[in-house]
Amino acid sequence: VLKKILILAETEEKRIKKVSFELLEWAASIADRESLEIYAILPGEADNPEDLCNYGVDKVLHIDNPLLNNFLPEPWYQAISILIEREDPDVFLAAATTTGRTIMPYIAGRLKTGLTADCTHLKLDLEDGILYQTRPAAGGNIMATIKTVKGRPQMATVRPNSKKINLPNMVENPVIEKIEVEPDKLK
């Protein structure tokens, strides 16, 4: 039974980046909103975590720690991995930005699961729980559809600007949970 899609939100100067809202659109487009929850991990200080709630997220996991304000792979990897292991999502999505392209392989390796990079299309089979991840291959001349049959969560990065952001879609009773991570765990 599918239960949760998790996205990695990014900030710049403590403001949530546009690509984070694109990820929420991707999550909403593949989710059965009756049974699947959408969570967002938000590393670092942010002025506007509630903005994520306006675009379909059920819960923001805000790691409000200044050590995560600037992207450094090791502390981000540690903090995000702790939350993924705690939340046990079916799918974990990030943007194919410098941050996403750097951090996602670290996390996939730790969790012993697959990762498909630079996806341009996603489809989640709600019957068997398989995420079909489509990306350009062979120099962009063909499209390859990939699925992760072993290992969870199913992980993908999606290209920025590959999904239109729709009007705000507030869910009922969204939650912003402040996550405390001990500084020695961010090394």
N, C-alpha and C positions, 0 to 999 in steps of 0.2 A: 504494500500500500504506500503510495507516494504521500509525502507529508510536507516537504519544505524545499523551497528554492532560496538560495543565498546569493546575494550580489556583493561585490566589493565597491563601495563608494569611494570616490577620490575628492580631495579638496585642493584648492590653490588659494593661498593667503586666507585660510580659514573659511572659505566659501566653497560650497559643493559645486563640483564641475558638471557641466552639461552632460558629459558622457555617463555620469551616474544615473541621470534621469532616463537616458537611452537604455541603460541596462535594466531599469525597472520596466520599461516598455517591453523589452525582450522577455523578461520574466513573466509579465502579465499576458503576453501573447502566447506563451506555451503552457501556462498554468490553467488548471481547472480551479477556478477561484472558490468553488464550494468545498474542495478538499485540500488544496495546496496553499500553504502560507508563503508569503514572500518576506524575507528578512534582508536587511542591509547591514554589513559591517562598515563602520565609519571610523577609521583610525585617525587619531590626532584631534587637536582642538578644532571646533567648528562653530561658527556663529549661527548657523541655521540648520541644525539636524532635523528640525520639524518640517523643513521643506520636503524631505524624502517622504514624509507621511502624506503629503499632498499628491503624490504620484503613485499610490498603490501599495506602499510597503505596510506590512502588518506590524513589524517591529524593527526598530533601529537599535543595533548593538554598538553603542558609541564608546569607543576606547578613548576617552577624553584625557589624553596624556601628551604633554608637550614634547616628549621624546619621540613621538610619532608624527610631529608636524611636518618634518621634511622626510622624504622617502629615503630610507636606508634599508636594504634588503633584510639584514639579520633581525633587527627589532620588529619590523613588520611581519616577517615570516613567523617569528615566535608568537606574537600577539594573535595573528590571524589563525594560525594552526590550533592554538588553544581553543578558540571559539568554534572552529569547524569540528573539532573533536567533541566539544560539548554539545553543539547543536545537531550534529549528525544529519546534514542536509542530503537530499537526493541529488541535487544539482548545485554547482557553485560556478558563478559567472563573473568575469572581470572584463574590463575593456582591454583591447589590444593596444594599449598605450605603453610608454616606457615602463611605467609601474607594473601594469598587468603582465607584460611580456617578461619582466624580470622576476616577479614574485611567484607567479603561478607554477613554474617548473619546480621551484623549491618545495612548494606545498604539495604538488602531485607526487614528488619523490618521497616526502615524509609519509604521506597517506597511502603510498603504493597503489596509485590509481592513474588512469590515463588523463591526457590533456590534449585538446584540439585547439590549435591557435588560429587566429585570424578568420573566424567564422563569419559568413555573410548570411547564413540562414540557420535557424534552429527549429526543431520540431520534437515535441515530447509525446511519446506514445503513452497515453494514460492507462492503457490496459496492462502493458508489460513493464512500464517505467523506464523504457529506453529513450535516451536523448539522441536524436539524429542531428549530427553537427556537420553542416556543409561548408566547405571552404574551397577556394581556388587551388588547383594543383597543376603540375606540369607547365610551369611558367604562366599560369592563368588561363591556359587553353581549355582545360576541362574543370568540371566541378566534382569534387570527391565528397561523398557522404560517409561519415565515420560514426561508429557507435562504440561505447565502452561497455563491453559485456561483463567484465570483471572489475571489481574495485568501485568504491563509492567514496566521495561523491563523484558524479560525472562532471568533469571540469572542461570549460571552454573559455577562450577569450573571443570577443566579438569586435569587429572593426568599428572604430568611432564613425559617426555619421551614417551608420547602416540602418538606423531605425528612427523614424519620425517620432518626436515627442508630442503626444496628444495633450488635450486639455487636462488640467488637474483631475485626479480621480481619488478622492479621499476615502479611505476605508473606515469602517466604524471602529472606534476605540483603538487607534494605533498606539503603540507603546514605544517610548524611548528609554532604553535601559542603559544606564551608565555602567560601564565595565571598568573595573579596577584590575590592572595587571601590575604585579610587583616589579619595580625597576630592574631587579636582578634577573628577571625572566626575559627582559628585553635586550639581552646581550648576546 
